[in-house]
Amino acid sequence: MSLDKLLLAIIMIRVFSGTIEVAAAFLMYKFNDLYKAFVINSLLAFVGPGVLLLTTFIGLYGLAGRISLLKALLLVAGILLIVISLRIK
């Protein structure tokens, strides 16, 4: 079984992202402080959208020519709306 290089990139980014999340949970446990946990959690808010955008664009790059331009644009618009909604206070 061979994996496409772009698929492998997406998988590795997701594994790395999950490792960051688990490490953050262990740090919160280790510090045992609500303020520090809040700061760590806030830093994670930067990781999630970045991983979402990166993996989406890798996937779109790999699917270029196989999906319609309209579908690709709608997908990008949806992702951008998610990111924008996370930033609105």
N, CA, C and O atoms as a GROMACS GRO file, in nm:
protein
  356
    1MET      N    1   0.085  -0.118   0.000
    1MET     CA    2   0.000   0.000   0.000
    1MET      C    3   0.089   0.124   0.000
    1MET      O    4   0.177   0.138   0.085
    2SER      N    5   0.067   0.211  -0.094
    2SER     CA    6   0.146   0.334  -0.096
    2SER      C    7   0.053   0.453  -0.080
    2SER      O    8  -0.056   0.458  -0.138
    3LEU      N    9   0.098   0.549  -0.002
    3LEU     CA   10   0.019   0.668   0.022
    3LEU      C   11   0.066   0.780  -0.070
    3LEU      O   12   0.186   0.795  -0.096
    4ASP      N   13  -0.027   0.858  -0.117
    4ASP     CA   14   0.005   0.978  -0.193
    4ASP      C   15   0.084   1.072  -0.103
    4ASP      O   16   0.057   1.080   0.016
    5LYS      N   17   0.181   1.142  -0.159
    5LYS     CA   18   0.265   1.231  -0.079
    5LYS      C   19   0.185   1.342  -0.012
    5LYS      O   20   0.214   1.380   0.101
    6LEU      N   21   0.085   1.394  -0.081
    6LEU     CA   22   0.004   1.500  -0.021
    6LEU      C   23  -0.082   1.446   0.092
    6LEU      O   24  -0.100   1.511   0.195
    7LEU      N   25  -0.135   1.325   0.073
    7LEU     CA   26  -0.212   1.262   0.180
    7LEU      C   27  -0.124   1.239   0.301
    7LEU      O   28  -0.165   1.264   0.414
    8LEU      N   29  -0.003   1.191   0.279
    8LEU     CA   30   0.091   1.170   0.389
    8LEU      C   31   0.123   1.301   0.460
    8LEU      O   32   0.136   1.304   0.582
    9ALA      N   33   0.135   1.410   0.385
    9ALA     CA   34   0.161   1.541   0.446
    9ALA      C   35   0.046   1.582   0.536
    9ALA      O   36   0.067   1.630   0.647
   10ILE      N   37  -0.076   1.562   0.489
   10ILE     CA   38  -0.194   1.596   0.570
   10ILE      C   39  -0.197   1.511   0.697
   10ILE      O   40  -0.223   1.562   0.806
   11ILE      N   41  -0.170   1.383   0.682
   11ILE     CA   42  -0.170   1.293   0.799
   11ILE      C   43  -0.065   1.336   0.900
   11ILE      O   44  -0.093   1.343   1.020
   12MET      N   45   0.055   1.367   0.853
   12MET     CA   46   0.163   1.405   0.944
   12MET      C   47   0.132   1.538   1.014
   12MET      O   48   0.163   1.555   1.132
   13ILE      N   49   0.072   1.632   0.942
   13ILE     CA   50   0.035   1.760   1.004
   13ILE      C   51  -0.068   1.736   1.113
   13ILE      O   52  -0.061   1.796   1.220
   14ARG      N   53  -0.165   1.648   1.086
   14ARG     CA   54  -0.268   1.619   1.186
   14ARG      C   55  -0.209   1.546   1.308
   14ARG      O   56  -0.250   1.573   1.421
   15VAL      N   57  -0.115   1.456   1.286
   15VAL     CA   58  -0.049   1.387   1.398
   15VAL      C   59   0.028   1.489   1.481
   15VAL      O   60   0.022   1.486   1.604
   16PHE      N   61   0.101   1.578   1.415
   16PHE     CA   62   0.175   1.683   1.485
   16PHE      C   63   0.080   1.773   1.564
   16PHE      O   64   0.109   1.808   1.679
   17SER      N   65  -0.031   1.810   1.503
   17SER     CA   66  -0.130   1.894   1.570
   17SER      C   67  -0.187   1.823   1.694
   17SER      O   68  -0.202   1.884   1.800
   18GLY      N   69  -0.217   1.696   1.679
   18GLY     CA   70  -0.269   1.618   1.793
   18GLY      C   71  -0.167   1.606   1.905
   18GLY      O   72  -0.202   1.609   2.023
   19THR      N   73  -0.040   1.593   1.867
   19THR     CA   74   0.067   1.586   1.966
   19THR      C   75   0.076   1.717   2.044
   19THR      O   76   0.096   1.716   2.166
   20ILE      N   77   0.061   1.828   1.974
   20ILE     CA   78   0.061   1.959   2.041
   20ILE      C   79  -0.056   1.969   2.139
   20ILE      O   80  -0.039   2.018   2.250
   21GLU      N   81  -0.172   1.922   2.098
   21GLU     CA   82  -0.291   1.926   2.186
   21GLU      C   83  -0.270   1.842   2.312
   21GLU      O   84  -0.301   1.886   2.423
   22VAL      N   85  -0.217   1.722   2.295
   22VAL     CA   86  -0.194   1.634   2.411
   22VAL      C   87  -0.086   1.694   2.502
   22VAL      O   88  -0.099   1.690   2.624
   23ALA      N   89   0.019   1.748   2.442
   23ALA     CA   90   0.125   1.810   2.521
   23ALA      C   91   0.069   1.928   2.600
   23ALA      O   92   0.106   1.949   2.716
   24ALA      N   93  -0.020   2.005   2.538
   24ALA     CA   94  -0.081   2.118   2.607
   24ALA      C   95  -0.164   2.071   2.727
   24ALA      O   96  -0.162   2.133   2.833
   25ALA      N   97  -0.236   1.961   2.709
   25ALA     CA   98  -0.315   1.906   2.820
   25ALA      C   99  -0.224   1.863   2.936
   25ALA      O  100  -0.256   1.888   3.052
   26PHE      N  101  -0.112   1.799   2.903
   26PHE     CA  102  -0.018   1.759   3.008
   26PHE      C  103   0.042   1.881   3.078
   26PHE      O  104   0.061   1.879   3.200
   27LEU      N  105   0.071   1.987   3.003
   27LEU     CA  106   0.123   2.109   3.065
   27LEU      C  107   0.020   2.171   3.159
   27LEU      O  108   0.054   2.217   3.268
   28MET      N  109  -0.106   2.172   3.116
   28MET     CA  110  -0.211   2.226   3.203
   28MET      C  111  -0.218   2.145   3.333
   28MET      O  112  -0.230   2.202   3.441
   29TYR      N  113  -0.209   2.014   3.320
   29TYR     CA  114  -0.212   1.927   3.437
   29TYR      C  115  -0.091   1.953   3.527
   29TYR      O  116  -0.104   1.961   3.649
   30LYS      N  117   0.026   1.965   3.465
   30LYS     CA  118   0.151   1.986   3.540
   30LYS      C  119   0.148   2.118   3.617
   30LYS      O  120   0.184   2.122   3.734
   31PHE      N  121   0.104   2.226   3.551
   31PHE     CA  122   0.103   2.357   3.616
   31PHE      C  123  -0.007   2.368   3.720
   31PHE      O  124   0.007   2.442   3.817
   32ASN      N  125  -0.118   2.296   3.700
   32ASN     CA  126  -0.227   2.294   3.796
   32ASN      C  127  -0.270   2.436   3.835
   32ASN      O  128  -0.290   2.467   3.953
   33ASP      N  129  -0.283   2.520   3.734
   33ASP     CA  130  -0.317   2.660   3.757
   33ASP      C  131  -0.414   2.704   3.648
   33ASP      O  132  -0.385   2.690   3.529
   34LEU      N  133  -0.529   2.757   3.689
   34LEU     CA  134  -0.632   2.794   3.593
   34LEU      C  135  -0.583   2.902   3.497
   34LEU      O  136  -0.612   2.896   3.377
   35TYR      N  137  -0.510   3.001   3.548
   35TYR     CA  138  -0.462   3.109   3.461
   35TYR      C  139  -0.366   3.054   3.355
   35TYR      O  140  -0.378   3.087   3.237
   36LYS      N  141  -0.272   2.970   3.397
   36LYS     CA  142  -0.177   2.913   3.301
   36LYS      C  143  -0.248   2.822   3.200
   36LYS      O  144  -0.213   2.819   3.082
   37ALA      N  145  -0.348   2.748   3.248
   37ALA     CA  146  -0.426   2.663   3.157
   37ALA      C  147  -0.500   2.749   3.055
   37ALA      O  148  -0.509   2.713   2.938
   38PHE      N  149  -0.551   2.862   3.099
   38PHE     CA  150  -0.621   2.954   3.009
   38PHE      C  151  -0.526   3.008   2.902
   38PHE      O  152  -0.562   3.017   2.785
   39VAL      N  153  -0.404   3.044   2.942
   39VAL     CA  154  -0.304   3.094   2.848
   39VAL      C  155  -0.267   2.986   2.747
   39VAL      O  156  -0.260   3.012   2.627
   40ILE      N  157  -0.243   2.865   2.795
   40ILE     CA  158  -0.209   2.754   2.706
   40ILE      C  159  -0.323   2.728   2.608
   40ILE      O  160  -0.300   2.708   2.489
   41ASN      N  161  -0.443   2.728   2.658
   41ASN     CA  162  -0.560   2.706   2.573
   41ASN      C  163  -0.574   2.816   2.468
   41ASN      O  164  -0.610   2.790   2.354
   42SER      N  165  -0.545   2.939   2.507
   42SER     CA  166  -0.551   3.050   2.413
   42SER      C  167  -0.447   3.035   2.302
   42SER      O  168  -0.475   3.066   2.187
   43LEU      N  169  -0.329   2.986   2.338
   43LEU     CA  170  -0.227   2.962   2.236
   43LEU      C  171  -0.270   2.854   2.138
   43LEU      O  172  -0.236   2.859   2.020
   44LEU      N  173  -0.344   2.757   2.187
   44LEU     CA  174  -0.394   2.651   2.099
   44LEU      C  175  -0.493   2.705   1.995
   44LEU      O  176  -0.511   2.645   1.889
   45ALA      N  177  -0.555   2.817   2.027
   45ALA     CA  178  -0.651   2.877   1.933
   45ALA      C  179  -0.582   2.921   1.804
   45ALA      O  180  -0.648   2.937   1.702
   46PHE      N  181  -0.451   2.940   1.808
   46PHE     CA  182  -0.377   2.975   1.687
   46PHE      C  183  -0.341   2.852   1.607
   46PHE      O  184  -0.330   2.858   1.484
   47VAL      N  185  -0.322   2.740   1.674
   47VAL     CA  186  -0.279   2.617   1.608
   47VAL      C  187  -0.393   2.558   1.524
   47VAL      O  188  -0.373   2.524   1.407
   48GLY      N  189  -0.509   2.547   1.582
   48GLY     CA  190  -0.622   2.482   1.514
   48GLY      C  191  -0.657   2.539   1.378
   48GLY      O  192  -0.659   2.466   1.280
   49PRO      N  193  -0.684   2.669   1.370
   49PRO     CA  194  -0.718   2.727   1.239
   49PRO      C  195  -0.603   2.717   1.138
   49PRO      O  196  -0.626   2.699   1.019
   50GLY      N  197  -0.480   2.729   1.187
   50GLY     CA  198  -0.366   2.717   1.097
   50GLY      C  199  -0.356   2.578   1.036
   50GLY      O  200  -0.329   2.562   0.917
   51VAL      N  201  -0.378   2.477   1.119
   51VAL     CA  202  -0.376   2.339   1.071
   51VAL      C  203  -0.492   2.316   0.974
   51VAL      O  204  -0.474   2.252   0.870
   52LEU      N  205  -0.609   2.367   1.007
   52LEU     CA  206  -0.725   2.355   0.919
   52LEU      C  207  -0.696   2.415   0.782
   52LEU      O  208  -0.722   2.352   0.680
   53LEU      N  209  -0.644   2.536   0.780
   53LEU     CA  210  -0.613   2.602   0.653
   53LEU      C  211  -0.506   2.526   0.574
   53LEU      O  212  -0.520   2.503   0.455
   54LEU      N  213  -0.400   2.489   0.642
   54LEU     CA  214  -0.289   2.422   0.575
   54LEU      C  215  -0.333   2.289   0.514
   54LEU      O  216  -0.303   2.261   0.398
   55THR      N  217  -0.402   2.207   0.591
   55THR     CA  218  -0.445   2.077   0.539
   55THR      C  219  -0.548   2.093   0.428
   55THR      O  220  -0.549   2.014   0.333
   56THR      N  221  -0.635   2.193   0.439
   56THR     CA  222  -0.734   2.217   0.334
   56THR      C  223  -0.666   2.258   0.204
   56THR      O  224  -0.702   2.207   0.098
   57PHE      N  225  -0.571   2.347   0.212
   57PHE     CA  226  -0.504   2.392   0.090
   57PHE      C  227  -0.418   2.283   0.028
   57PHE      O  228  -0.407   2.275  -0.094
   58ILE      N  229  -0.358   2.198   0.111
   58ILE     CA  230  -0.284   2.083   0.056
   58ILE      C  231  -0.381   1.991  -0.018
   58ILE      O  232  -0.352   1.945  -0.128
   59GLY      N  233  -0.495   1.966   0.044
   59GLY     CA  234  -0.596   1.881  -0.020
   59GLY      C  235  -0.648   1.941  -0.149
   59GLY      O  236  -0.664   1.870  -0.248
   60LEU      N  237  -0.674   2.071  -0.150
   60LEU     CA  238  -0.721   2.137  -0.271
   60LEU      C  239  -0.615   2.132  -0.381
   60LEU      O  240  -0.647   2.111  -0.498
   61TYR      N  241  -0.491   2.151  -0.342
   61TYR     CA  242  -0.382   2.144  -0.440
   61TYR      C  243  -0.379   2.005  -0.504
   61TYR      O  244  -0.362   1.992  -0.625
   62GLY      N  245  -0.394   1.903  -0.421
   62GLY     CA  246  -0.392   1.766  -0.472
   62GLY      C  247  -0.512   1.731  -0.556
   62GLY      O  248  -0.504   1.645  -0.644
   63LEU      N  249  -0.624   1.797  -0.529
   63LEU     CA  250  -0.747   1.768  -0.604
   63LEU      C  251  -0.768   1.861  -0.723
   63LEU      O  252  -0.868   1.849  -0.794
   64ALA      N  253  -0.677   1.953  -0.744
   64ALA     CA  254  -0.691   2.049  -0.855
   64ALA      C  255  -0.711   1.972  -0.986
   64ALA      O  256  -0.636   1.880  -1.018
   65GLY      N  257  -0.811   2.011  -1.058
   65GLY     CA  258  -0.842   1.943  -1.183
   65GLY      C  259  -0.942   1.831  -1.168
   65GLY      O  260  -1.002   1.787  -1.266
   66ARG      N  261  -0.961   1.783  -1.044
   66ARG     CA  262  -1.056   1.674  -1.022
   66ARG      C  263  -1.188   1.724  -0.963
   66ARG      O  264  -1.289   1.654  -0.970
   67ILE      N  265  -1.187   1.844  -0.905
   67ILE     CA  266  -1.312   1.902  -0.856
   67ILE      C  267  -1.333   2.035  -0.928
   67ILE      O  268  -1.239   2.097  -0.977
   68SER      N  269  -1.456   2.078  -0.934
   68SER     CA  270  -1.487   2.201  -1.006
   68SER      C  271  -1.433   2.322  -0.931
   68SER      O  272  -1.414   2.320  -0.810
   69LEU      N  273  -1.409   2.427  -1.007
   69LEU     CA  274  -1.361   2.552  -0.948
   69LEU      C  275  -1.462   2.605  -0.847
   69LEU      O  276  -1.424   2.658  -0.743
   70LEU      N  277  -1.590   2.592  -0.878
   70LEU     CA  278  -1.695   2.640  -0.786
   70LEU      C  279  -1.687   2.567  -0.652
   70LEU      O  280  -1.696   2.631  -0.547
   71LYS      N  281  -1.671   2.436  -0.654
   71LYS     CA  282  -1.660   2.359  -0.530
   71LYS      C  283  -1.538   2.402  -0.450
   71LYS      O  284  -1.544   2.415  -0.328
   72ALA      N  285  -1.427   2.423  -0.519
   72ALA     CA  286  -1.304   2.464  -0.451
   72ALA      C  287  -1.322   2.602  -0.387
   72ALA      O  288  -1.281   2.623  -0.273
   73LEU      N  289  -1.382   2.694  -0.461
   73LEU     CA  290  -1.405   2.829  -0.407
   73LEU      C  291  -1.501   2.827  -0.289
   73LEU      O  292  -1.480   2.897  -0.190
   74LEU      N  293  -1.606   2.746  -0.298
   74LEU     CA  294  -1.701   2.736  -0.187
   74LEU      C  295  -1.634   2.676  -0.063
   74LEU      O  296  -1.662   2.718   0.049
   75LEU      N  297  -1.548   2.578  -0.084
   75LEU     CA  298  -1.476   2.518   0.028
   75LEU      C  299  -1.384   2.621   0.094
   75LEU      O  300  -1.382   2.632   0.217
   76VAL      N  301  -1.310   2.695   0.015
   76VAL     CA  302  -1.221   2.799   0.069
   76VAL      C  303  -1.303   2.905   0.141
   76VAL      O  304  -1.265   2.951   0.249
   77ALA      N  305  -1.415   2.946   0.083
   77ALA     CA  306  -1.501   3.046   0.147
   77ALA      C  307  -1.553   2.995   0.281
   77ALA      O  308  -1.558   3.070   0.378
   78GLY      N  309  -1.592   2.870   0.287
   78GLY     CA  310  -1.640   2.812   0.412
   78GLY      C  311  -1.533   2.809   0.519
   78GLY      O  312  -1.559   2.841   0.635
   79ILE      N  313  -1.412   2.772   0.481
   79ILE     CA  314  -1.300   2.770   0.576
   79ILE      C  315  -1.270   2.910   0.625
   79ILE      O  316  -1.248   2.932   0.745
   80LEU      N  317  -1.270   3.006   0.534
   80LEU     CA  318  -1.244   3.145   0.574
   80LEU      C  319  -1.352   3.197   0.668
   80LEU      O  320  -1.322   3.272   0.761
   81LEU      N  321  -1.477   3.160   0.644
   81LEU     CA  322  -1.584   3.201   0.734
   81LEU      C  323  -1.565   3.142   0.874
   81LEU      O  324  -1.591   3.208   0.974
   82ILE      N  325  -1.518   3.016   0.880
   82ILE     CA  326  -1.490   2.956   1.011
   82ILE      C  327  -1.382   3.034   1.083
   82ILE      O  328  -1.396   3.066   1.201
   83VAL      N  329  -1.274   3.065   1.013
   83VAL     CA  330  -1.163   3.138   1.074
   83VAL      C  331  -1.209   3.277   1.118
   83VAL      O  332  -1.176   3.321   1.228
   84ILE      N  333  -1.284   3.345   1.033
   84ILE     CA  334  -1.334   3.478   1.068
   84ILE      C  335  -1.424   3.471   1.190
   84ILE      O  336  -1.415   3.556   1.279
   85SER      N  337  -1.511   3.371   1.196
   85SER     CA  338  -1.602   3.360   1.310
   85SER      C  339  -1.527   3.334   1.440
   85SER      O  340  -1.574   3.374   1.547
   86LEU      N  341  -1.413   3.269   1.431
   86LEU     CA  342  -1.332   3.247   1.553
   86LEU      C  343  -1.269   3.375   1.603
   86LEU      O  344  -1.241   3.387   1.722
   87ARG      N  345  -1.247   3.470   1.515
   87ARG     CA  346  -1.180   3.596   1.551
   87ARG      C  347  -1.277   3.705   1.595
   87ARG      O  348  -1.236   3.803   1.657
   88ILE      N  349  -1.405   3.689   1.564
   88ILE     CA  350  -1.504   3.790   1.603
   88ILE      C  351  -1.530   3.781   1.752
   88ILE      O  352  -1.547   3.673   1.808
   89LYS      N  353  -1.533   3.896   1.816
   89LYS     CA  354  -1.558   3.898   1.961
   89LYS      C  355  -1.701   3.919   1.994
   89LYS      O  356  -1.738   3.923   2.111
   0.00000   0.00000   0.00000
